Amino acid sequence: MVVFDEIDMRGHEQVVFCRDYTSGLKAIIAIHNTVLGPALGGTRMWNFKSEEDALKDVLRLSRGMTYKAAAAGLNLGGGKAVIIGDPKKDKSELLFRAFGRFVESLGGRYITAEDVGTSVEDMEYVRMETDYVTGIPVEFGGSGDPSPVTALGTFHGMKACVEEVFGTDSLKDITVAVQGVGHVGYYLCELLHKEGAKITVTDIDADKVKKVVDEFGAKSVKPDEIYDVDAEIFSPSALGGIINKDTIPKFKFKIIAGAANNQLAIEKVDGPALVEKNILYAPDYVINAGGLINVYNELEGYNREKALNQAKSIYNILKKIFQISKEENIPTYEASNRLAERRIESLRKIKSNYIL
Ligand code: NAD
């Protein structure tokens, strides 16, 4: 593997390899782009098969954060970190504090948060060494669980889709098939129920299904039946890769609008396949940006009302994306990338003029 080729391919600014011998820390911090602001993204701890896999993952994920922050209109760049190790066996105070010192050494160019394999408790150790940590629990003065804000953003994104397809932004009597009723899915069902939508849910956890059936009058189906549900909207809120060559032929949906990350198995194949079936797809990283909006607000001095209002504005961002998609005759996933790239480019130009 040629490291600089990998870096150049995605246009990263900086990649930091972190090693601490006392704690055993092996970590990589990737700063993709800081044109809009400091690079923000969580720290993933994973037993990667190889160091190459770890590097590829951190480069891919940090680039994704650049697009997400830019499309959401935030003054943030994209970053991510990975710690190579088994989250069940290799965690220690020493390890996370050593990692925190590396974050601190970047002087705010990178801001971290919890992610897959790391917890709020782990981040408390990181925070002992650096202030560049966000997503802090309410009891420590932070913004707490981002899921209700993600759900609110997704709900308003859904309204934008419904407006686009049916000409009204009410979800009353619209049927929504929700895949996964965990943190985000539960709050989403609550909002849908209040609006008078008809909800069909699935989850591999029967207790979670029972809760939304009891509380919100949802219908339930088995996990593999969700793709066949006769609903106007499909809302993936569990897993990635679920829009693919096997599921698309089953879809009777008009809209796909959900919080899960990386919903399209293969962007360039499955994005156009949805267009072909006349299904409107709300790009995942745009509609699920409520969580990022929430931690961004924490950095600015947390104001819940402001964060919620900003999450609601995902409605307007999606409308803009649908417009680009129509005007330029491209799938919506591509339109959101263009929106993000154009914002970064225009700010880059302003900055370089200023320096000159
Ligand atoms: P979660 O783990 O609380 O919920 C996921 C749910 O999906 C669980 O209840 C799980 O049992 C269920 N599930 C797993 N496999 C399934 C399957 N095959 N079929 C049906 N259900 C299945 O996670 P969450 O925080 O609610 O996040 C949901 C999705 O949204 C994830 O993809 C996450 O990356 C993404 N997301 C979450 C946030 C947030 O603020 N929590 C922000 C942005 C994106």
Residues whose N, C-alpha, C, O or C-beta is under 5 A from the ligand:
A	BS01	NAD	P146 S147 T150 Q179 G180 V181 G182 H183 V184 G185 T202 D203 I204 D205 K208 P223 S237 A238 L239 A259 A260 N261 N288 G291
